[in-house]
Amino acid sequence: MVIDANLYWIPEQIFSDEALMKQFLSEVPERYDWHGHYEEVPGTSRKRQVVLEKPAGSPNLNYVQGDYVLENMLKDLDEAGVEKAILKVPGLP
């Protein structure tokens, strides 16, 4: 059995709903020197990404709009022969 032990998912609405984006970014633990913001992906037209930095100015994680469409993710898992996956919510190391 093939298991993907590192599958992340976030709702795509986060990239288009300002209130959701604000709520998501408000959870970044700045007291541990993590900082978050969103920006357009360079070289694209209006595609957004969430960028998490530690320390500020040093990107560590990014979540890109379009990467978390569930139907696409399931198709990719099927094509790769993955039978089970451990779903994680985005977080900080």
C-alpha positions in Angstrom: 0.0 0.0 0.0 1.3 3.5 -0.9 0.6 6.2 1.7 1.2 9.9 1.3 2.2 10.9 4.8 2.4 14.7 4.1 -0.8 15.9 2.4 -1.7 19.5 3.0 -5.0 21.2 2.2 -6.5 24.6 2.8 -9.7 26.0 1.4 -9.2 27.8 -1.9 -11.6 30.5 -0.7 -8.9 31.8 1.5 -7.2 33.4 -1.5 -10.3 35.4 -2.6 -12.0 36.1 0.7 -10.3 39.0 2.5 -11.9 38.1 5.9 -10.7 34.5 5.7 -7.2 35.6 4.7 -7.1 38.1 7.6 -8.2 35.4 10.0 -5.7 32.9 8.7 -2.8 35.4 9.0 -3.9 36.5 12.5 -3.1 32.9 13.7 0.6 33.2 12.7 2.5 33.2 16.0 4.5 36.4 15.9 5.6 35.9 19.5 7.8 33.0 18.1 9.2 35.3 15.4 6.9 34.0 12.6 5.5 36.5 10.2 2.9 36.1 7.5 1.6 38.1 4.5 0.0 37.4 1.2 1.2 38.6 -2.2 0.8 37.9 -5.9 2.9 35.1 -7.2 5.7 36.7 -9.4 5.2 36.2 -13.1 1.5 35.4 -12.8 -1.6 37.5 -13.3 -3.4 37.8 -10.0 -2.5 34.4 -8.5 -1.9 34.9 -4.8 0.2 33.1 -2.2 0.5 33.2 1.5 4.1 33.6 2.6 5.3 32.6 6.1 8.6 33.9 7.2 11.0 33.3 10.1 12.5 35.7 10.8 10.8 38.4 8.9 12.2 38.7 5.4 13.2 35.0 5.3 10.5 33.0 3.6 10.1 29.4 4.9 6.6 28.3 3.7 4.3 29.4 1.0 0.8 28.3 0.1 -0.1 29.1 -3.5 -3.6 29.7 -4.9 -4.6 26.8 -7.1 -2.5 24.1 -5.4 -5.3 23.0 -3.0 -8.2 22.3 -5.4 -9.5 19.0 -3.9 -10.5 17.4 -7.1 -7.1 18.0 -8.6 -5.3 16.7 -5.5 -7.3 13.5 -5.6 -6.6 13.0 -9.3 -2.9 13.5 -8.7 -3.0 11.0 -5.8 -4.8 8.4 -8.1 -2.3 9.0 -10.9 0.6 8.4 -8.5 -0.9 5.2 -7.1 -1.4 6.6 -3.6 -4.1 4.6 -1.8 -4.2 6.6 1.5 -3.1 10.0 2.7 -2.6 11.6 6.0 -4.2 15.0 5.8 -2.6 17.9 7.5 -3.7 21.5 7.9 -1.2 24.1 7.2 1.0 25.0 10.0 4.4 26.1 11.1 7.4 23.9 11.8 
